[in-house]
Amino acid sequence: MKTHAQAVVIGGGLVGCSILYHLAKLGWSDVVLLERDELTSGSTWHAAANIHGLHDNTNISRIQHYTMNLYKELEAETGQGCGVFQPGSLYLAQTEAREHQLLLQEAKARYYGMNFHKISRDEAERLHPLVNFDGIRCIMYEPDGGNVDPSGVTMAYAAGARARGAEIHRFTPVTATVQQPDGSWIVETPKGNIQTEWVINAAGLWGREVARLAGIELPLMPTEHQYFVTETIEGVANAGRRLPSVADRDGEYYLRQEGNGLLIGAYEKDMRFWAEDETPGGFGHELFADDLDRIMDNVMRAMDRVPAAAEAGIKRVINGPMIWSPDSSALFGPVPELKGYFCCNGIIPGFSQSGGLGQMTAEWIVTGESSLDMFGWDLARFGTWADKKFTKARVQDQYANRFSIHFPNEERSAGRPARVRPAYEMQKGMGAVFGLNCGWEHPLWFADEPGVKETNGFTRQNWWKPVGREVRMLRDSVGVLDISNFANYFIKGPGAFDWLDQLLANKIPTEVGRSCLAPLIGVRGGVAGDFTVTKLAEDEYMMVGSGLAERYHRRFFDMVPLPAGTTFENKTDVICGYNVAGPKARDLLQRLTNADLSNEAFRFMRSARITVAGVEVVALRVSFTGDLGWELHCAQEDQVTLYTALVEAARELGGGPVGGRALASLRIEKGYGSWGREYSPEYWPQELGLERLVKMDKDFLNKAAYAALMDRAPREQLRILAVEANQNADASGGEPIFLPDGTPAGKVSSGAYGYHVDKSLALAMIKEGVAKPGDAVEVYILGHPHKAVILSEPPFDPSGERLRG
Ligand SMILES: Cc1cc2nc3c(=O)[nH]c(=O)nc-3n(C[C@H](O)[C@H](O)[C@H](O)COP(=O)(O)OP(=O)(O)OC[C@H]3O[C@@H](n4cnc5c(N)ncnc54)[C@H](O)[C@@H]3O)c2cc1C
């Protein structure tokens, strides 16, 4: 075994082998995979190995599409059979909501050139004569759907990697990973040690134990999962061809051909955890005892749909473990707190995603960033707040609702509250309906009375009207928004300016009391973040950013060394904030402070330390609502005092508390982009209208990457659209946009009703040269075309008079 390698992959399951293959494919041949047993010794060997292309999340669809197409290429390249069967998949909708979901996926597939389309019942019956389609209102067909051979695919990745120079050592358990003073790692095994720049944790069921070797906890929890295979069924054996698989998600089971019988699997409500604290080290090719009673409700629904399945006996039952993250998406990416440690864990549909995940991991390690924005999968989305109790509750909910529709704006209650601010109880008493925001309970909207639960769906729900009242209240008088979910950083010392100047792309203020907006440029030159930077004192700055991206941004902060004598403090957990906004914001605040808030004394983008209602705050004259407003940042212990005073004063002026969902509408009326929606490392500054904030006459992080693309024409442009929302639904994000002649024109990044301007609105990335302001387009909301027009300016206050007034 060699003693040094560029990267060491721990775990020879499907995912680890794919990562090794893709690293080698990108030119890193000095790479090693260590497997404690035989390859496939975790979840991989016993999987049903179904493959699907379409997913609600666009980038996951891209990853799955890539993976589906890769298996045949792998076979051709390596000569190792992957057991690929692609007889197609039938997706069935029993409910109107499911139909909307499938129609939307069909529109997305058309946009991205993927194969997924609606078929008639006649055609479906020809494709799968054993299915009873009664009660099915819509059927989609994915011709490339099917299944693969778990072990064949893993061996093919391994063969492809070896052919490119990678080494694989079986029966070589990793017993320790020790970081060295220079940042490299020593990976210890009974057969010897390897020094490496990158450790990649692909240990599947043992992801937690391998992470613990490096001192980290991953929010993962294993469960049991069952499927069974029937004896021969005549209709299957005599079909003369392989039958398509059936995705009847409203029935909560999956079903496909296996040999001359059928394979049926289910995610039951009465689920079981396994190895809650630790996956046993000696566990390998064992299975759990069958417990088909647990999945019997689901199985009965499968047998109603495919009556032939009830005729045959059961040949084999598989009850094996799989390991989940709290939201069932992968835990992907370098651990922000550790140099050179990458995770790719918690993957549920590994056979649909292995190729894309391997490719994204390899891209990130070799080039510093993946080509697709992986933020939704980035392990940085969870912090230490995602503890065992939270993880277990969320996994239970994810497992039991695996096939439920996840609606836009849906907030699931499992495991909450995870963490709350002091004003939580007070907000609850005021009727706040909360969402989960980086672990915090965050007010989304205020109902007339406490205890109201929000409904979910693709159409407008019970929050739609109350949110409208909040938006109009703020625009007509004043609103108080909780912004304690923002991230707050403080940089202090003689090198504070230099550090910020080297990190961010805009000029950093040099005068106390000035603020600026500053983008962070990603490794590939895209937009990795946007911050408000304020000079608080001669040697002190405050930087406010997205709370969701706190750990994600840490990776970038660590790329710029702090000058001697300068400190960086993340105070997000101990700072709270409010945005007081609307035409009466000044009147409100002036009642509670002696500071002069007149436009002459306190201009837009200025800041000061002032006292409001007896509470010391940093006041910034900015507002994400696009209206006149101030952000007030205070110590967490003062949150209730400040909130009480602000809300009381607001009520006297005809205003009141406003939630995050109203903010989404307000910022879209003004055309402001938001991190994770519009702002993404996939897009260049000139595509997001941020190029004026990137200053080439100074240095900043990843400047060379931006310089290489700054003169390139935008591929897409951030635009704002007014939509004819005539089906009681607004865009929510992800909907494809076409020209009336069917040409793909773009996709929605955020959508909301603009209550003040009385228009349904969408922010969208529109393809350059395909459509421009003034053009008519069609937005596929609910999977149906909705007429829309691209606006030339935001419908609210385009000249910024309100903001600067
Ligand atoms: C019953 C069942 C049905 C399923 N059906 C499907 C399906 O239809 N479609 C689908 O896409 N997915 C399915 N899955 C999920 C799929 O199996 C997983 O997504 C996939 O196998 C995960 O692969 P992995 O490589 O991440 O992990 P694993 O397969 O768990 O591999 C991890 C590897 O790491 C090794 N390892 C652990 N610790 C160490 C160490 N210290 N040193 C060295 N090596 C170590 C282990 O021995 C193991 O080989 C199913 C799962 C189950 C349980």
The ligand as an ORCA input file, in Angstrom:
! r2SCAN-3c Opt
* xyz 0 1
  C     -33.667     -2.193      1.316
  C     -33.041     -1.055      0.571
  C     -33.481     -0.745     -0.717
  C     -32.908      0.301     -1.421
  N     -33.350      0.573     -2.669
  C     -32.803      1.593     -3.384
  C     -33.248      1.872     -4.703
  O     -34.160      1.223     -5.210
  N     -32.658      2.878     -5.381
  C     -31.672      3.627     -4.836
  O     -31.174      4.522     -5.489
  N     -31.229      3.389     -3.574
  C     -31.766      2.400     -2.844
  N     -31.319      2.128     -1.577
  C     -30.313      3.015     -0.997
  C     -28.902      2.665     -1.454
  O     -28.618      1.375     -1.082
  C     -27.903      3.661     -0.854
  O     -28.222      4.966     -1.267
  C     -26.471      3.361     -1.277
  O     -26.157      2.029     -1.196
  C     -25.508      4.162     -0.421
  O     -24.217      3.812     -0.784
  P     -22.950      4.305      0.020
  O     -21.766      3.987     -0.781
  O     -23.144      5.739      0.408
  O     -22.955      3.538      1.419
  P     -22.724      1.996      1.802
  O     -23.274      1.093      0.786
  O     -23.216      1.843      3.210
  O     -21.151      1.825      1.759
  C     -20.281      2.255      2.762
  C     -19.028      1.426      2.726
  O     -18.085      1.977      3.638
  C     -17.374      0.921      4.224
  N     -16.778      1.402      5.483
  C     -17.436      1.806      6.593
  N     -16.568      2.153      7.554
  C     -15.319      1.968      7.046
  C     -14.017      2.161      7.577
  N     -13.806      2.601      8.812
  N     -12.963      1.891      6.782
  C     -13.156      1.455      5.493
  N     -14.375      1.244      4.970
  C     -15.453      1.504      5.731
  C     -18.445     -0.141      4.437
  O     -17.905     -1.411      4.626
  C     -19.266     -0.013      3.167
  O     -18.832     -0.885      2.165
  C     -31.884      1.083     -0.841
  C     -31.445      0.777      0.450
  C     -32.024     -0.266      1.170
  C     -31.577     -0.544      2.550
*
